[in-house]
Amino acid sequence: MMETMLESLENAKIVDLTVELVSRLTRLNGSVEEGTRDVYNMPWIAEETVNERDGTIEHLVGTNAGTVAEWPIGGLSGHMGSHIQLGVGHNDNWSELPEGMLGIWDVPLQTYFGEAVVCMLDHLKGQPILPEHLENVREGDIVLLGSKWSGEDQPWIEGDTAFWLAEEKKIKMLGVGVPGISWETNTDAPEPNNSPTHRAMTGNNIPIVYPLDNLQALTQDRVFFLSLPLHVESMEGTWVRAIAIEDQS
């Protein structure tokens, strides 16, 4: 069985869909290497330190309070860079969400990998994404959405489309390329009319993984998708390494 699996991977194209980040790193000498930020302008913060038990150099994730006054925030969120989120501890404080919402740590591991449909929506410049644009989505799919557009030219997920994906198609997970797709709308609307994609997915225990990159490198409509969160209870969002595998045999 193992030999068959290895042979399958030898005939596969593996595409990294994870957004690349470079740490904003404070060195032992106090110098700061600025690094990069993600598409939401979130930095990855690390601080060089010495492990006093064995003298090795390690990087603390986040910051010691007051070490660098200009750091924009004092620590890291599980929502920086490519990450997965579910509702418990994240948006279960909103009104009119259903009972029985789960956390990332509650759902089966198999939730986070499997067959995915790739929906590239370059033809929808500045238009809403409707069910008729997603005819290749099958029940239980992981759905990967992307386009070549950015800013106001991005197609956006209509609220009705989000609920159609969640409740009619019963998708397994939603993965979104950013920039490419404006996947949430009405974030400032009063409850319960705010953020319909969040409500549709988390209310039905469907994880959202974003921002994804390199979706345009995929050449097949169906791929094997793998994106595993950290196994840490009470983290309502965790960082991931998201990959897609195409069969090249």
VOLUMVO-676891 format. One record per residue (C-alpha): residue number from 0; residue in three letters; chain; x, y, z. Coordinates in Angstrom, 1 decimal. Example, Ala and Ser with C-alpha at 12.3 -4.5 7.8 and 13.67 -1.06 7.14 Angstrom:
+------+--------+------+--------+--------+--------+
! mipa ! drenza ! guke !     xx !     yy !     zz !
+------+--------+------+--------+--------+--------+
!    0 !    Ala !    A !   12.3 !   -4.5 !    7.8 !
!    1 !    Ser !    A !   13.7 !   -1.1 !    7.1 !
+------+--------+------+--------+--------+--------+
end
This chain:
+------+--------+------+--------+--------+--------+
! mipa ! drenza ! guke !     xx !     yy !     zz !
+------+--------+------+--------+--------+--------+
!    0 !    Met !    A !    0.0 !    0.0 !    0.0 !
!    1 !    Met !    A !    2.8 !    2.4 !    0.9 !
!    2 !    Glu !    A !    4.6 !    1.7 !   -2.4 !
!    3 !    Thr !    A !    1.4 !    2.5 !   -4.3 !
!    4 !    Met !    A !    0.9 !    5.7 !   -2.5 !
!    5 !    Leu !    A !    4.5 !    6.8 !   -3.2 !
!    6 !    Glu !    A !    4.1 !    5.9 !   -6.8 !
!    7 !    Ser !    A !    1.0 !    8.0 !   -7.0 !
!    8 !    Leu !    A !    2.8 !   11.0 !   -5.6 !
!    9 !    Glu !    A !    5.7 !   10.5 !   -8.0 !
!   10 !    Asn !    A !    3.1 !   11.1 !  -10.8 !
!   11 !    Ala !    A !    1.6 !   14.1 !   -9.0 !
!   12 !    Lys !    A !    2.0 !   17.8 !   -9.3 !
!   13 !    Ile !    A !    2.0 !   19.4 !   -5.8 !
!   14 !    Val !    A !    1.1 !   23.1 !   -5.7 !
!   15 !    Asp !    A !    1.7 !   25.2 !   -2.5 !
!   16 !    Leu !    A !   -1.4 !   27.4 !   -2.0 !
!   17 !    Thr !    A !   -0.1 !   29.0 !    1.2 !
!   18 !    Val !    A !    0.6 !   32.7 !    1.3 !
!   19 !    Glu !    A !    4.3 !   33.3 !    1.9 !
!   20 !    Leu !    A !    5.2 !   35.4 !    4.9 !
!   21 !    Val !    A !    8.6 !   36.6 !    6.2 !
!   22 !    Ser !    A !    8.9 !   37.2 !    9.9 !
!   23 !    Arg !    A !    9.3 !   40.7 !   11.4 !
!   24 !    Leu !    A !   12.3 !   39.5 !   13.3 !
!   25 !    Thr !    A !   14.1 !   41.2 !   16.2 !
!   26 !    Arg !    A !   17.6 !   39.9 !   16.5 !
!   27 !    Leu !    A !   19.6 !   39.4 !   19.7 !
!   28 !    Asn !    A !   21.5 !   42.6 !   19.0 !
!   29 !    Gly !    A !   18.3 !   44.6 !   18.9 !
!   30 !    Ser !    A !   18.2 !   45.1 !   15.1 !
!   31 !    Val !    A !   14.9 !   44.6 !   13.4 !
!   32 !    Glu !    A !   14.3 !   42.9 !   10.0 !
!   33 !    Glu !    A !   11.0 !   44.1 !    8.8 !
!   34 !    Gly !    A !    9.8 !   41.0 !    6.9 !
!   35 !    Thr !    A !    6.5 !   41.1 !    5.0 !
!   36 !    Arg !    A !    2.8 !   41.3 !    5.7 !
!   37 !    Asp !    A !   -0.1 !   39.2 !    4.5 !
!   38 !    Val !    A !   -2.9 !   40.5 !    2.2 !
!   39 !    Tyr !    A !   -4.7 !   41.8 !    5.2 !
!   40 !    Asn !    A !   -1.6 !   43.8 !    6.3 !
!   41 !    Met !    A !   -1.0 !   41.4 !    9.2 !
!   42 !    Pro !    A !    2.7 !   40.9 !   10.2 !
!   43 !    Trp !    A !    4.3 !   37.7 !   11.4 !
!   44 !    Ile !    A !    6.2 !   38.7 !   14.5 !
!   45 !    Ala !    A !    9.2 !   36.8 !   16.0 !
!   46 !    Glu !    A !   12.0 !   37.6 !   18.4 !
!   47 !    Glu !    A !   15.4 !   35.9 !   18.6 !
!   48 !    Thr !    A !   16.3 !   34.5 !   22.0 !
!   49 !    Val !    A !   18.7 !   32.1 !   23.7 !
!   50 !    Asn !    A !   17.4 !   28.9 !   25.3 !
!   51 !    Glu !    A !   19.3 !   29.1 !   28.6 !
!   52 !    Arg !    A !   19.1 !   25.3 !   29.1 !
!   53 !    Asp !    A !   21.3 !   24.4 !   26.1 !
!   54 !    Gly !    A !   22.5 !   27.6 !   24.6 !
!   55 !    Thr !    A !   20.6 !   27.2 !   21.3 !
!   56 !    Ile !    A !   19.0 !   30.2 !   19.5 !
!   57 !    Glu !    A !   15.3 !   30.0 !   19.2 !
!   58 !    His !    A !   12.6 !   32.4 !   17.9 !
!   59 !    Leu !    A !    9.7 !   33.4 !   20.1 !
!   60 !    Val !    A !    6.5 !   33.8 !   18.2 !
!   61 !    Gly !    A !    5.1 !   37.1 !   19.2 !
!   62 !    Thr !    A !    6.8 !   39.5 !   21.5 !
!   63 !    Asn !    A !    7.9 !   40.1 !   25.1 !
!   64 !    Ala !    A !    5.9 !   43.1 !   26.2 !
!   65 !    Gly !    A !    7.7 !   46.4 !   25.6 !
!   66 !    Thr !    A !   10.7 !   44.9 !   23.8 !
!   67 !    Val !    A !   10.1 !   46.9 !   20.6 !
!   68 !    Ala !    A !    7.8 !   50.0 !   21.1 !
!   69 !    Glu !    A !    6.9 !   50.3 !   17.5 !
!   70 !    Trp !    A !    5.5 !   46.8 !   17.0 !
!   71 !    Pro !    A !    1.9 !   47.3 !   15.9 !
!   72 !    Ile !    A !    0.5 !   44.6 !   18.1 !
!   73 !    Gly !    A !    1.8 !   42.6 !   21.0 !
!   74 !    Gly !    A !    1.3 !   39.1 !   19.8 !
!   75 !    Leu !    A !    0.1 !   36.8 !   17.0 !
!   76 !    Ser !    A !   -3.4 !   35.8 !   16.0 !
!   77 !    Gly !    A !   -4.2 !   32.4 !   14.5 !
!   78 !    His !    A !   -5.7 !   34.5 !   11.7 !
!   79 !    Met !    A !   -2.4 !   35.8 !   10.3 !
!   80 !    Gly !    A !   -1.4 !   34.5 !    6.8 !
!   81 !    Ser !    A !   -3.1 !   31.4 !    5.5 !
!   82 !    His !    A !   -5.4 !   29.9 !    8.2 !
!   83 !    Ile !    A !   -8.5 !   27.9 !    8.9 !
!   84 !    Gln !    A !  -11.3 !   29.2 !   11.1 !
!   85 !    Leu !    A !  -14.5 !   27.8 !   12.6 !
!   86 !    Gly !    A !  -17.2 !   29.4 !   14.7 !
!   87 !    Val !    A !  -16.6 !   28.5 !   18.4 !
!   88 !    Gly !    A !  -14.7 !   31.3 !   20.1 !
!   89 !    His !    A !  -14.7 !   33.3 !   16.9 !
!   90 !    Asn !    A !  -18.2 !   34.4 !   16.0 !
!   91 !    Asp !    A !  -20.5 !   32.3 !   18.2 !
!   92 !    Asn !    A !  -21.1 !   35.5 !   20.1 !
!   93 !    Trp !    A !  -23.3 !   36.8 !   17.3 !
!   94 !    Ser !    A !  -27.1 !   36.6 !   17.6 !
!   95 !    Glu !    A !  -29.3 !   34.0 !   15.8 !
!   96 !    Leu !    A !  -26.6 !   31.4 !   15.1 !
!   97 !    Pro !    A !  -27.6 !   27.8 !   15.7 !
!   98 !    Glu !    A !  -26.8 !   25.6 !   18.6 !
!   99 !    Gly !    A !  -24.2 !   22.9 !   18.1 !
!  100 !    Met !    A !  -21.5 !   24.9 !   16.5 !
!  101 !    Leu !    A !  -18.1 !   23.3 !   16.7 !
!  102 !    Gly !    A !  -14.5 !   24.3 !   17.1 !
!  103 !    Ile !    A !  -11.6 !   23.5 !   14.8 !
!  104 !    Trp !    A !  -10.5 !   20.9 !   17.4 !
!  105 !    Asp !    A !  -14.0 !   19.2 !   17.4 !
!  106 !    Val !    A !  -14.4 !   18.2 !   13.8 !
!  107 !    Pro !    A !  -12.9 !   15.0 !   12.3 !
!  108 !    Leu !    A !   -9.4 !   15.4 !   10.9 !
!  109 !    Gln !    A !  -10.8 !   14.1 !    7.6 !
!  110 !    Thr !    A !  -12.7 !   17.4 !    7.3 !
!  111 !    Tyr !    A !   -9.5 !   19.2 !    6.3 !
!  112 !    Phe !    A !   -8.5 !   17.1 !    3.3 !
!  113 !    Gly !    A !  -10.1 !   15.4 !    0.4 !
!  114 !    Glu !    A !  -11.4 !   16.0 !   -3.2 !
!  115 !    Ala !    A !  -11.7 !   19.7 !   -4.1 !
!  116 !    Val !    A !  -13.3 !   21.4 !   -7.0 !
!  117 !    Val !    A !  -11.3 !   24.4 !   -8.4 !
!  118 !    Cys !    A !  -13.5 !   27.3 !   -9.5 !
!  119 !    Met !    A !  -11.6 !   30.0 !  -11.3 !
!  120 !    Leu !    A !  -13.9 !   32.9 !  -12.0 !
!  121 !    Asp !    A !  -11.9 !   35.2 !  -14.2 !
!  122 !    His !    A !  -15.1 !   35.8 !  -16.3 !
!  123 !    Leu !    A !  -16.9 !   37.4 !  -13.4 !
!  124 !    Lys !    A !  -15.0 !   40.7 !  -13.2 !
!  125 !    Gly !    A !  -16.7 !   42.8 !  -10.5 !
!  126 !    Gln !    A !  -19.8 !   40.6 !  -10.5 !
!  127 !    Pro !    A !  -21.6 !   38.5 !   -7.9 !
!  128 !    Ile !    A !  -20.9 !   34.8 !   -7.7 !
!  129 !    Leu !    A !  -24.2 !   32.9 !   -8.1 !
!  130 !    Pro !    A !  -25.1 !   29.2 !   -8.0 !
!  131 !    Glu !    A !  -25.2 !   29.0 !  -11.8 !
!  132 !    His !    A !  -21.5 !   30.0 !  -11.8 !
!  133 !    Leu !    A !  -20.7 !   27.0 !   -9.6 !
!  134 !    Glu !    A !  -22.3 !   24.2 !  -11.6 !
!  135 !    Asn !    A !  -19.2 !   21.9 !  -11.2 !
!  136 !    Val !    A !  -19.6 !   21.9 !   -7.4 !
!  137 !    Arg !    A !  -20.8 !   18.5 !   -6.1 !
!  138 !    Glu !    A !  -22.3 !   17.7 !   -2.8 !
!  139 !    Gly !    A !  -19.6 !   17.3 !   -0.1 !
!  140 !    Asp !    A !  -16.8 !   19.0 !   -2.1 !
!  141 !    Ile !    A !  -14.1 !   21.1 !   -0.8 !
!  142 !    Val !    A !  -14.6 !   24.3 !   -2.8 !
!  143 !    Leu !    A !  -11.6 !   26.4 !   -3.9 !
!  144 !    Leu !    A !  -12.6 !   29.8 !   -5.4 !
!  145 !    Gly !    A !  -10.2 !   32.1 !   -7.2 !
!  146 !    Ser !    A !   -9.8 !   34.7 !  -10.0 !
!  147 !    Lys !    A !   -7.2 !   36.9 !  -11.5 !
!  148 !    Trp !    A !   -8.9 !   40.1 !  -10.2 !
!  149 !    Ser !    A !   -8.2 !   42.3 !   -7.2 !
!  150 !    Gly !    A !   -9.8 !   45.2 !   -5.4 !
!  151 !    Glu !    A !  -13.2 !   46.3 !   -6.7 !
!  152 !    Asp !    A !  -12.8 !   44.0 !   -9.8 !
!  153 !    Gln !    A !  -13.0 !   40.9 !   -7.6 !
!  154 !    Pro !    A !  -16.1 !   38.8 !   -7.9 !
!  155 !    Trp !    A !  -18.0 !   38.5 !   -4.6 !
!  156 !    Ile !    A !  -19.9 !   35.7 !   -2.9 !
!  157 !    Glu !    A !  -23.6 !   36.7 !   -2.6 !
!  158 !    Gly !    A !  -25.1 !   35.8 !    0.8 !
!  159 !    Asp !    A !  -27.7 !   33.5 !   -0.9 !
!  160 !    Thr !    A !  -24.8 !   31.7 !   -2.7 !
!  161 !    Ala !    A !  -23.0 !   31.1 !    0.6 !
!  162 !    Phe !    A !  -26.1 !   29.5 !    2.1 !
!  163 !    Trp !    A !  -26.7 !   27.5 !   -1.1 !
!  164 !    Leu !    A !  -23.1 !   26.1 !   -0.8 !
!  165 !    Ala !    A !  -23.5 !   25.3 !    2.9 !
!  166 !    Glu !    A !  -27.1 !   24.0 !    3.1 !
!  167 !    Glu !    A !  -27.9 !   22.6 !   -0.4 !
!  168 !    Lys !    A !  -24.5 !   21.5 !   -1.6 !
!  169 !    Lys !    A !  -23.3 !   20.7 !    2.0 !
!  170 !    Ile !    A !  -19.7 !   21.4 !    1.1 !
!  171 !    Lys !    A !  -16.9 !   20.1 !    3.2 !
!  172 !    Met !    A !  -14.7 !   23.2 !    3.4 !
!  173 !    Leu !    A !  -14.5 !   26.6 !    1.6 !
!  174 !    Gly !    A !  -11.1 !   27.8 !    0.4 !
!  175 !    Val !    A !  -10.7 !   31.3 !   -1.0 !
!  176 !    Gly !    A !   -8.0 !   33.0 !   -3.0 !
!  177 !    Val !    A !   -7.3 !   36.5 !   -1.8 !
!  178 !    Pro !    A !   -6.9 !   38.7 !   -3.7 !
!  179 !    Gly !    A !   -9.2 !   37.1 !   -6.3 !
!  180 !    Ile !    A !  -12.4 !   36.6 !   -4.4 !
!  181 !    Ser !    A !  -14.3 !   39.0 !   -2.1 !
!  182 !    Trp !    A !  -15.7 !   36.3 !    0.0 !
!  183 !    Glu !    A !  -17.5 !   38.3 !    2.8 !
!  184 !    Thr !    A !  -20.1 !   41.0 !    2.4 !
!  185 !    Asn !    A !  -22.1 !   43.2 !    4.7 !
!  186 !    Thr !    A !  -19.6 !   43.1 !    7.6 !
!  187 !    Asp !    A !  -21.0 !   46.3 !    9.0 !
!  188 !    Ala !    A !  -24.7 !   45.4 !    8.7 !
!  189 !    Pro !    A !  -26.6 !   45.0 !   12.0 !
!  190 !    Glu !    A !  -27.1 !   41.4 !   13.3 !
!  191 !    Pro !    A !  -28.4 !   39.0 !   12.1 !
!  192 !    Asn !    A !  -27.8 !   40.4 !    8.5 !
!  193 !    Asn !    A !  -24.1 !   40.8 !    8.8 !
!  194 !    Ser !    A !  -21.4 !   38.6 !    7.3 !
!  195 !    Pro !    A !  -23.5 !   36.0 !    5.6 !
!  196 !    Thr !    A !  -20.6 !   33.8 !    4.4 !
!  197 !    His !    A !  -19.4 !   33.5 !    8.0 !
!  198 !    Arg !    A !  -22.9 !   32.7 !    9.2 !
!  199 !    Ala !    A !  -23.5 !   30.1 !    6.4 !
!  200 !    Met !    A !  -20.2 !   28.3 !    6.9 !
!  201 !    Thr !    A !  -19.6 !   28.4 !   10.6 !
!  202 !    Gly !    A !  -23.3 !   27.9 !   11.4 !
!  203 !    Asn !    A !  -23.0 !   24.6 !    9.5 !
!  204 !    Asn !    A !  -19.6 !   23.7 !   10.9 !
!  205 !    Ile !    A !  -17.9 !   24.2 !    7.5 !
!  206 !    Pro !    A !  -14.3 !   25.5 !    7.9 !
!  207 !    Ile !    A !  -13.1 !   28.4 !    5.9 !
!  208 !    Val !    A !   -9.5 !   28.4 !    4.8 !
!  209 !    Tyr !    A !   -7.9 !   31.7 !    3.4 !
!  210 !    Pro !    A !   -6.1 !   33.6 !    2.1 !
!  211 !    Leu !    A !   -4.9 !   31.1 !   -0.5 !
!  212 !    Asp !    A !   -2.4 !   31.9 !   -3.2 !
!  213 !    Asn !    A !   -1.2 !   30.3 !   -6.5 !
!  214 !    Leu !    A !   -4.7 !   28.9 !   -7.4 !
!  215 !    Gln !    A !   -3.9 !   30.0 !  -11.0 !
!  216 !    Ala !    A !   -1.1 !   27.4 !  -11.0 !
!  217 !    Leu !    A !   -3.7 !   24.6 !  -10.9 !
!  218 !    Thr !    A !   -4.5 !   23.1 !  -14.3 !
!  219 !    Gln !    A !   -7.2 !   20.7 !  -13.3 !
!  220 !    Asp !    A !  -10.8 !   21.2 !  -12.2 !
!  221 !    Arg !    A !  -10.5 !   18.6 !   -9.5 !
!  222 !    Val !    A !   -7.5 !   18.2 !   -7.1 !
!  223 !    Phe !    A !   -6.7 !   16.6 !   -3.8 !
!  224 !    Phe !    A !   -6.6 !   19.4 !   -1.2 !
!  225 !    Leu !    A !   -4.8 !   19.2 !    2.2 !
!  226 !    Ser !    A !   -4.8 !   22.0 !    4.8 !
!  227 !    Leu !    A !   -4.3 !   20.9 !    8.4 !
!  228 !    Pro !    A !   -4.8 !   23.2 !   11.4 !
!  229 !    Leu !    A !   -2.8 !   22.9 !   14.6 !
!  230 !    His !    A !   -4.4 !   20.5 !   17.1 !
!  231 !    Val !    A !   -4.8 !   23.1 !   19.8 !
!  232 !    Glu !    A !   -8.1 !   23.4 !   21.7 !
!  233 !    Ser !    A !   -9.6 !   26.9 !   22.0 !
!  234 !    Met !    A !   -7.7 !   28.3 !   19.1 !
!  235 !    Glu !    A !  -10.6 !   29.4 !   16.9 !
!  236 !    Gly !    A !   -8.2 !   30.0 !   14.0 !
!  237 !    Thr !    A !   -4.9 !   28.3 !   13.3 !
!  238 !    Trp !    A !   -2.2 !   28.7 !   10.6 !
!  239 !    Val !    A !   -2.0 !   26.1 !    7.9 !
!  240 !    Arg !    A !    0.2 !   24.9 !    5.0 !
!  241 !    Ala !    A !   -2.3 !   24.4 !    2.2 !
!  242 !    Ile !    A !   -1.4 !   22.2 !   -0.7 !
!  243 !    Ala !    A !   -3.2 !   20.9 !   -3.8 !
!  244 !    Ile !    A !   -2.2 !   17.7 !   -5.6 !
!  245 !    Glu !    A !   -2.9 !   17.1 !   -9.2 !
!  246 !    Asp !    A !   -2.8 !   13.8 !  -10.9 !
!  247 !    Gln !    A !   -0.2 !   13.9 !  -13.7 !
!  248 !    Ser !    A !   -0.3 !   10.2 !  -14.7 !
+------+--------+------+--------+--------+--------+
end
